[in-house]
């Protein structure tokens, strides 16, 4: 168990490069199981969730070669499907929510798969119905055993079909897409997620020989092919890290440049932070956030309080609402944060209130932040990281606070942010990792 000890109140300065996108990595790494040929992936982040999935791919029988600190070659020539029956697989897969992504490729290539109920962040109900309903439409049959929490799927004869997803799930769309590329006939996926990560996965599959139309829209059409080949793929910069660094700069009154930010793939993210009053300068593919003592939250045109809510892409990503919430603490004005997707994601605000923030938790999905406008600093406290995004939000709060803070359970932060303490130290942060 590790903790961060932070001495807050220091201004940071410098350049920082975002890691490769975590959520894209989990899909792309799973897709290497679709072909016996080598697939090389660049910009893979060195974080716990991704490393666990890489280890799982190797345990299944794929050859995994680490080419450099951010590049791997995967060759899934022979997969040991019997490994899915082992206790080791059950333990490893149950600890990683990203393990759900191996289902589509295994069903497409081997016609069967099983997986324990995946783990992940404790941020509320995260149902898997979209995945399994899509597999069923393609002809798969599945059984869930409540006794051992295992899902078992038989997909010996996948057939293309029309699928209208019950929700625009990113992981659900990716899983069904990976199953459909090797199914017989034509598959149409309507209400598909169209996040940049789905677009990246689709483009990679096309380079491997898949036939996919409608990339970037919510209507995907897939003509099944007999087999897929190898390819080379580079991950996008992680948009959640980019947003986190913008919020960090504003809260700590710091001048930070986010290099190689993948500006063309950020969607509404820069605009949402601008509505909080944060100045951003986009220079090519870099984002410069100048030192800013005060920033004022915008209102709607009629003067009513601004609401920031999550929505399926091209709406605002739910993974950044925690960052927006903490950034608003030192703004001038009021904002309503509406987290529609997960009912437990805002419960970390009690720790921010203990630090001195003015936040009203209206219900499990909504919180009103009344900005302090720098009239008082947050104070350092001891706290625990409940999930990846809340953990980084608490870290941002601690870096801006007066005095010392200690954040325990930082393994949660490590699941999504690569060497975050060392990278922040290079900007001037006073942060120490304590091993217990």
For each residue, the residues with C-beta under 8 A, 3 or more apart:
1: 408 409 411 435 436
2: 408 410 411 414 433 434 435 436
3: 406 407 408 409 410 433 434 436
4: 395 398 405 406 407 410 413 421 431 432 433 434
5: 404 405 406 431 432 434
6: 380 395 398 399 401 404 405 406 407 429 430 431 432
7: 10 380 403 404 430 431
8: 378 380 398 399 400 401 402 403 404 405 430
9: 377 400 401 402 403
10: 7 252 399 428 429 430
11: 252 253 254 255 291 428
12: 248 249 252 254 255 256 399 424 427 428 429
13: 254 255 256 427 428
14: 256 257 426 427 428
15: 256 257 258 259
16: 245 256 257 258 259 423 426 427
17: 237 258 259 260
18: 237 238 239 241 242 245 258 260 261 262
19: 22 43 45 46 47 237 238 241 417 418
20: 24 25 42 43 44 45 70 235 236 237 238
21: 24 25 45 197 235 236 237 238 239 240
22: 19 25 26 45 47 49 50 238 240 416
23: 26 27 170 195 197 238 240 319
24: 20 21 27 28 196 197 200 201 235 236
25: 20 21 22 28 29 41 44 45 50 53 235
26: 22 23 29 30 49 50 53 98 101
27: 23 24 30 31 101 171 174 197 198 201
28: 24 25 31 32 41 200 201 204 233 235
29: 25 26 32 41 44 50 53 54 57 74 101
30: 26 27 33 53 57 98 101 102 104 105 174 178
31: 27 28 34 39 105 178 201 204 205
32: 28 29 35 39 41 57 62 74 76 105
33: 30 57 60 62 76 79 102 105 106 109
34: 31 76 105 108 109 178 181 182 205 208 228
35: 32 39 76 208 227 228 229 230
36: 75 76 77 78
37: 75 228 229 230
38: 73 74 75 230
39: 31 32 35 73 74 75 208 230 231 232 233
40: 67 71 72 73 74 230 231 232 233
41: 25 28 29 32 44 71 72 73 74 232 233 234 235
42: 20 70 71 232 233 234 235
43: 19 20 70 71 234 235 236 237
44: 20 25 29 41 50 54 70 71 72 235
45: 19 20 21 22 25 50 70 235 238 418
46: 19 50 51 69 70 418 419
47: 19 22 50 51 414 415 416 417 418
48: 51 52 411 414 415
49: 22 26 52 53 96 97 98 415 416
50: 22 25 26 29 44 45 46 47 53 54 98
51: 46 47 48 54 55
52: 48 49 55 56 92 95 96 98
53: 25 26 29 30 49 50 56 57 96 98 99 101
54: 29 44 50 51 57 58 64 72
55: 51 52 58 59 92
56: 52 53 59 60 89 92 93 96 99 102
57: 29 30 32 33 53 54 60 62 64 74 76 102
58: 54 55 61 62 63 64
59: 55 56 83 88 89 92
60: 33 56 57 76 79 80 83 102
61: 58 76 78 79 80 83
62: 32 33 57 58 74 75 76 77 79
63: 58 73 74 75 76 77
64: 54 57 58 72 73 74
65: 72 73 74 75
66: 71 72
67: 40 71 72 73
68: 71
69: 46
70: 20 42 43 44 45 46
71: 40 41 42 43 44 66 67 68
72: 40 41 44 54 64 65 66 67
73: 38 39 40 41 63 64 65 67
74: 29 32 38 39 40 41 57 62 63 64 65
75: 36 37 38 39 62 63 65
76: 32 33 34 35 36 57 60 61 62 63 79
77: 36 62 63
78: 36 61
79: 33 60 61 62 76 106 109 110
80: 60 61 83
81: 84 106 110 112 113
82: 85 86
83: 59 60 61 80 86 88 89
84: 81 89 106 113 114 115
85: 82 89 114
86: 82 83 89 90
87: 90 91
88: 59 83 91 92
89: 56 59 83 84 85 86 92 93
90: 86 87 93 94 116 148 150
91: 87 88 94 95
92: 52 55 56 59 88 89 95 96 99
93: 56 89 90 96 99 115 116 118
94: 90 91 99 116 117 118 119 149
95: 52 91 92 119
96: 49 52 53 56 92 93 99 118 119 120
97: 49 100 118 119 120 121 126
98: 26 30 49 50 52 53 101 118 120
99: 53 56 92 93 94 96 102 115 118
100: 97 103 115 118 128 131 171 175
101: 26 27 29 30 53 98 104 105 171 174 175 178
102: 30 33 56 57 60 99 105 106 113 115
103: 100 106 107 113 115 131 135 153 175 179
104: 30 101 107 108 135 174 175 176 177 178 179
105: 30 31 32 33 34 101 102 108 109 178 179
106: 33 79 81 84 102 103 109 110 112 113
107: 103 104 110 111 112 113 135 140 153 155 158 179
108: 34 104 105 155 158 178 179 180 181 182 183
109: 33 34 79 105 106 182
110: 79 81 106 107 113
111: 107 154 155 156 157 158
112: 81 106 107 153 154 155 156
113: 81 84 102 103 106 107 110 152 153 155
114: 84 85 150 151 152 153
115: 84 93 99 100 102 103 118 150 151
116: 90 93 94 148 149 150 151
117: 94 149 150 151
118: 93 94 96 97 98 99 100 115 128
119: 94 95 96 97
120: 96 97 98 126
121: 97 387 388 389 412
122: 344 386 387
123: 126 342 344 345 387
124: 341 342 343 344 345 364
125: 342 343
126: 97 120 123 342
127: 130
128: 100 118 131 132 151 172
129: 132 133 166
130: 127 133 134 165 166 167 169 172 173 176
131: 100 103 128 134 135 169 171 172 175 176
132: 128 129 135 136 142 151 153
133: 129 130 136 137 165 166
134: 130 131 137 138 163 165 172 175 176 179 189
135: 103 104 107 131 132 138 140 142 153 155 175 176 179
136: 132 133 139 140 141 142
137: 133 134 161 162 163
138: 134 135 155 158 159 160 161 163 176 179 180 183 187
139: 136 155 157 158 159 161 183
140: 107 135 136 153 154 155 158 179
141: 136 153 154 155
142: 132 135 136 151 152 153 154
143: 151 152
144: 150 151 152
145: 148 149 150 152
146: 149
147:
148: 90 116 145
149: 94 116 117 145 146
150: 90 114 115 116 117 144 145
151: 114 115 116 117 128 132 142 143 144
152: 113 114 142 143 144 145
153: 103 107 112 113 114 132 135 140 141 142
154: 111 112 140 141 142
155: 107 108 111 112 113 135 138 139 140 141 158 179
156: 111 112
157: 111 139 184
158: 107 108 111 138 139 140 155 179 180 182 183 184 224
159: 138 139 183 184 185
160: 138 180 183 184 185 186 187 222 223 224
161: 137 138 139 185 187 188
162: 137 187 188 190
163: 134 137 138 176 187 188 189 190
164: 190 191
165: 130 133 134 168 169 172 173 176 189 190 191 192
166: 129 130 133 191
167: 130 172 191
168: 165 173 191 192 193 194 218 312 313
169: 130 131 165 172 173 193
170: 23 173 174 193 195 197 198 313
171: 27 100 101 131 174 175
172: 128 130 131 134 165 167 169 175 176 193
173: 130 165 168 169 170 176 177 189 192 193 198 220
174: 27 30 101 104 170 171 177 178 193 197 198 201
175: 100 101 103 104 131 134 135 171 172 178 179
176: 104 130 131 134 135 138 163 165 172 173 179 180 189
177: 104 173 174 180 181 189 192 198 201 202 205 212 220 222
178: 30 31 34 101 104 105 108 174 175 181 201 205
179: 103 104 105 107 108 134 135 138 140 155 158 175 176 182 183
180: 108 138 158 160 176 177 183 187 189 222 224
181: 34 108 177 178 205 210 211 212 222 224 225 228
182: 34 108 109 158 179 224 225 226 227 228
183: 108 138 139 158 159 160 179 180 187 222 224
184: 157 158 159 160 224
185: 159 160 161 223 224
186: 160 221 222 223 224
187: 138 160 161 162 163 180 183 221 222 224
188: 161 162 163 219 220 221 222
189: 134 163 165 173 176 177 180 192 219 220 221 222
190: 162 163 164 165 218 219
191: 164 165 166 167 168 218
192: 165 168 173 177 189 198 214 217 218 219 220
193: 168 169 170 172 173 174 198 218 312 313
194: 168 198 199 216 217 218 312 313 314
195: 23 170 198 199 313 317
196: 24 199 200 236 239 265 267 313
197: 21 23 24 27 170 174 200 201 236
198: 27 170 173 174 177 192 193 194 195 201 202
199: 194 195 196 202 203 215 216
200: 24 28 196 197 203 204 233 235 236
201: 24 27 28 31 174 177 178 197 198 204 205
202: 177 198 199 205 206 210 212 215 220
203: 199 200 206 207 215
204: 28 31 200 201 207 208 231 233
205: 31 34 177 178 181 201 202 208 210 212 228
206: 202 203 209 210 211 212 215
207: 203 204 231 233
208: 34 35 39 204 205 228 229 230 231
209: 206 225 227 228 229
210: 181 202 205 206 222 225 228
211: 181 206 222 223 224 225
212: 177 181 202 205 206 215 220 221 222
213: 220 221 222
214: 192 217 219 220 221
215: 199 202 203 206 212 220
216: 194 199
217: 192 194 214 220
218: 168 190 191 192 193 194
219: 188 189 190 192 214
220: 173 177 188 189 192 202 212 213 214 215 217
221: 186 187 188 189 212 213 214
222: 160 177 180 181 183 186 187 188 189 210 211 212 213
223: 160 185 186 211
224: 158 160 180 181 182 183 184 185 186 187 211
225: 181 182 209 210 211 228
226: 182
227: 35 182 209
228: 34 35 37 181 182 205 208 209 210 225
229: 35 37 208 209
230: 35 37 38 39 40 208
231: 39 40 204 207 208
232: 39 40 41 42
233: 28 39 40 41 42 200 204 207
234: 41 42 43
235: 20 21 24 25 28 41 42 43 44 45 200
236: 20 21 24 43 196 197 200 239 262 265
237: 17 18 19 20 21 43 241 242 260 261 262 265
238: 18 19 20 21 22 23 45 241 242
239: 18 21 196 236 242 243 262 265 266 267 269 317 320
240: 21 22 23 243 244 317 319 320 323 389 416
241: 18 19 237 238 244 245 417
242: 18 237 238 239 245 246 258 261 262 266 269 287
243: 239 240 246 247 269 273 317 320 323 324
244: 240 241 247 248 320 323 392 396 417
245: 16 18 241 242 248 249 256 258 289
246: 242 243 249 250 258 269 270 273 278 280 287 289 327
247: 243 244 250 251 273 323 324 326 327 393 396
248: 12 244 245 251 252 254 256 396 399
249: 12 245 246 252 254 255 256 278 289 292
250: 246 247 253 273 276 278 289 292 295 327 330
251: 247 248 326 327 329 330 396 397 399 400
252: 10 11 12 248 249 396 399 400
253: 11 250 291 292 293
254: 11 12 13 248 249 289 291 427
255: 11 12 13 249 288 289 290 291
256: 12 13 14 15 16 245 248 249 288 289 427
257: 14 15 16 286 287 288 289
258: 15 16 17 18 242 245 246 261 286 287 288 289
259: 15 16 17 285 286
260: 17 18 237 285 286
261: 18 237 242 258 266 285 286 287
262: 18 236 237 239 242 265 266 285
263: 266 270 282 284 285 286 287
264: 285
265: 196 236 237 239 262
266: 239 242 261 262 263 269 270
267: 196 239 313 314 316 317
268: 271 272 314 315 316
269: 239 242 243 246 266 272 273 316 317 320
270: 246 263 266 273 274 280 282 287
271: 268 274 275
272: 268 269 275 276 308 316 320 324
273: 243 246 247 250 269 270 276 278 280 324 327
274: 270 271 277 278 279 280
275: 271 272 297 298 306 308
276: 250 272 273 295 297 298 324 327 328 331 335
277: 274 294 295 296 297 298 331 332 333
278: 246 249 250 273 274 289 292 295 327
279: 274 289 290 292 295
280: 246 270 273 274 287 288 289
281: 287 288 289 290
282: 263 270 286 287 288
283: 286 287 288
284: 263
285: 259 260 261 262 263 264
286: 257 258 259 260 261 263 282 283
287: 242 246 257 258 261 263 270 280 281 282 283
288: 255 256 257 258 280 281 282 283
289: 245 246 249 250 254 255 256 257 258 278 279 280 281 292
290: 255 279 281
291: 11 253 254 255
292: 249 250 253 278 279 289 295
293: 253 374
294: 277 332 373 374
295: 250 276 277 278 279 292 330 331 332
296: 277 331 332 333
297: 275 276 277 306 328 331 332 333 334 335 371
298: 275 276 277 306 333
299: 303 304 305 306 333
300: 303 304 305 306 307
301:
302:
303: 299 300
304: 299 300
305: 299 300 334 335 336 368
306: 275 297 298 299 300 333 334 335 336
307: 300 335 336 337 338
308: 272 275 316 321 324 335 336 337 338
309: 315 316 321 337 338 339 340
310: 315 316 317 318 321 338 339 340 341
311: 315 316 340
312: 168 193 194 315
313: 168 170 193 194 195 196 267 317
314: 194 267 268
315: 268 309 310 311 312
316: 267 268 269 272 308 309 310 311 320 321
317: 195 239 240 243 267 269 310 313 320
318: 310 321 339 340 341 342 345
319: 23 240 322 389
320: 239 240 243 244 269 272 316 317 323 324 389
321: 308 309 310 316 318 324 325 337 339 345 389
322: 319 325 326 345 346 348 389 390 392 393
323: 240 243 244 247 320 326 327 389 392 393 396
324: 243 247 272 273 276 308 320 321 327 328 335 337
325: 321 322 328 329 337 346 349 352 359 367 369 393
326: 247 251 322 323 329 352 393 394 396 397
327: 246 247 250 251 273 276 278 323 324 330 331 396
328: 276 297 324 325 331 335 337 369 371
329: 251 325 326 352 357 358 359 369 371 372 378 397
330: 250 251 295 327 371 372 373 374 378 400
331: 276 277 295 296 297 327 328 335 369 371 373
332: 277 294 295 296 297 371 373
333: 277 296 297 298 299 306 371 373
334: 297 305 306 368 369 370 371
335: 276 297 305 306 307 308 324 328 331 368 369 371
336: 305 306 307 308 362 366 367 368 369
337: 307 308 309 321 324 325 328 346 366 367 368 369
338: 307 308 309 310 365 366
339: 309 310 318 321 342 343 345 346 365 366 367
340: 309 310 311 318 365
341: 124 310 318 345
342: 123 124 125 126 318 339 345
343: 124 125 339 364 365
344: 122 123 124 347 364
345: 123 124 318 321 322 339 341 342 348 387 389 390
346: 322 325 337 339 349 361 364 365 366 367
347: 344 350 361 364 386
348: 322 345 351 352 386 387 390 393 394
349: 325 346 352 353 357 359 361 367
350: 347 353 354 361
351: 348 354 355 381 383 394 397
352: 325 326 329 348 349 355 357 359 378 393 394 397
353: 349 350 356 357 358 359
354: 350 351 381 383
355: 351 352 378 379 380 381 397 401 405
356: 353 372 376 377 378 379
357: 329 349 352 353 369 372 378 397
358: 329 353 369 370 371 372
359: 325 329 349 352 353 367 368 369 370
360: 367 368 370
361: 346 347 349 350 366 367
362: 336 365 366 367 368
363: 366
364: 124 343 344 346 347
365: 338 339 340 343 346 362
366: 336 337 338 339 346 361 362 363
367: 325 336 337 339 346 349 359 360 361 362
368: 305 334 335 336 337 359 360 362
369: 325 328 329 331 334 335 336 337 357 358 359
370: 334 358 359 360
371: 297 328 329 330 331 332 333 334 335 358
372: 329 330 356 357 358 375 376
373: 294 330 331 332 333
374: 293 294 330 377
375: 372
376: 356 372
377: 9 356 374 400 401 402
378: 8 329 330 352 355 356 357 397 400 401 402
379: 355 356 401 402 403
380: 6 7 8 355 398 401 402 403 404 405
381: 351 354 355 405
382: 405 406 408
383: 351 354 394 405 406 407 408
384: 407 408 409
385: 390 391 394 395 407 408 409 410 412 413
386: 122 347 348 390 391 409 412
387: 121 122 123 345 348 390 391 412
388: 121 391 392 412 413 415 416 417
389: 121 240 319 320 321 322 323 345 392 393 416
390: 322 345 348 385 386 387 393 394
391: 385 386 387 388 394 395 407 409 410 412 413
392: 244 322 323 388 389 395 396 413 416 417 420
393: 247 322 323 325 326 348 352 389 390 396 397
394: 326 348 351 352 383 385 390 391 397 398 407
395: 4 6 385 391 392 398 399 407 413 420
396: 244 247 248 251 252 323 326 327 392 393 399 400
397: 251 326 329 351 352 355 357 378 393 394 400 401 405
398: 4 6 8 380 394 395 401 405 407
399: 6 8 10 12 248 251 252 395 396 424 429 431
400: 8 9 251 252 330 377 378 396 397
401: 6 8 9 355 377 378 379 380 397 398 405
402: 8 9 377 378 379 380
403: 7 8 9 379 380
404: 5 6 7 8 380
405: 4 5 6 8 355 380 381 382 383 397 398 401
406: 3 4 5 6 382 383 434
407: 3 4 6 383 384 385 391 394 395 398 410 413
408: 1 2 3 382 383 384 385
409: 1 3 384 385 386 391 412
410: 2 3 4 385 391 407 413 414 433
411: 1 2 48 414 415
412: 121 385 386 387 388 391 409 415
413: 4 385 388 391 392 395 407 410 416 417 420
414: 2 47 48 410 411 417 420
415: 47 48 49 388 411 412
416: 22 47 49 240 388 389 392 413
417: 19 47 241 244 388 392 413 414 420
418: 19 45 46 47 423
419: 46 422 423
420: 392 395 413 414 417 423 424
421: 4 424 425 429 431 432 433
422: 419 425 426
423: 16 418 419 420 426 427
424: 12 399 420 421 427 429 431
425: 421 422 428 429 431
426: 14 16 422 423
427: 12 13 14 16 254 256 423 424
428: 10 11 12 13 14 425
429: 6 10 12 399 421 424 425
430: 6 7 8 10
431: 4 5 6 7 399 421 424 425
432: 4 5 6 421
433: 2 3 4 410 421
434: 2 3 4 5 406
435: 1 2
436: 1 2 3
